[in-house]
Amino acid sequence: MHITIFTVGIRHNPPPDEALLLDAMWAHIRPEDRVEHVRIRAGPGQLSVALFLLAPDQRHAQKSTDEIRQRIADLPLFRN
């Protein structure tokens, strides 16, 4: 298992409920991303995300993370 961490901006201040943000994340995670667990922390203007991935190595884990980050950053709830 590999852990990756990233942040993404949130358009709303104060941020929406973390359960809503987590649901939005899971809705855009695909089975092929091999995400086992997601931890988030919403703060003023940003969301910190830790992904636990069942990737074969760190390079694959980071590639999946980059793709997930781009998918959620494109959502209206978030901002690049």
N, C-alpha and C positions, 0 to 999 in steps of 0.2 A: 504494500500500500504506500502511496505517495501523497504528500500534503503540499498543496500550493495555496498561496495567499495573494489576493489582489483587492483593490478598491475601485469603486465606480461611484460617480456622482449621483445624487438624488435630487430631483427637481423640487420636492416639497420640503418646507421647513415650518414646523417640525416634521421629521420623517414619518411616513405611514407606519402603522403597526408592523413589527418584525414578522409576524405570522403571514401577513399579506405579501411582504417582500420575499419571504422564503417560498411561498406558493408561486409567485411570479418566477422565481429562479427555477424551481423544479419543473414548471411548465415548459421551460426552454432547454432543459437538460435532456439529451437523447440517450437511449440505451448504449449506443456505441461510445459515448463519452466515458462510460464505466465509472460513474460517480457513485460512491458508496454512502457518503454522508456530506452534509453541508452545514457549516456554522456561519452565522452572520452577526454583525453588530452594526446597528444603524446609529449614526451620529449626525450632527448638523451638516447637511449638505453632502454627506457621503455614506456609503455602505462598505464595510470591510467584510470580505468573504474568505473563508477557508474551505477548500475542497479536499476531500479525502477520496483519492482515485485508485482504482484497481488497475493501474497501468503497468506495462511490462518494465518500464524504466522512467526516470525523471524527465527525459526528453519527451516521451509520449504524454506524460502527465501534463507537462507545460503546454504542449501543443493543444491538448483538449481544453485546458484552462483558457488559453488565448481565444479559442473558438467560442467557448461559453461566454467569456467576458464580452466579446463582440456582439453576440446574440442578445444579451441582456442590456448592453449599453444602447442598443438600437430601439429599445422599448420606450414608449412615452413616459413611463414612470421614472426612468433613469435618464441621465444625460452623460454624454461623452466627456 
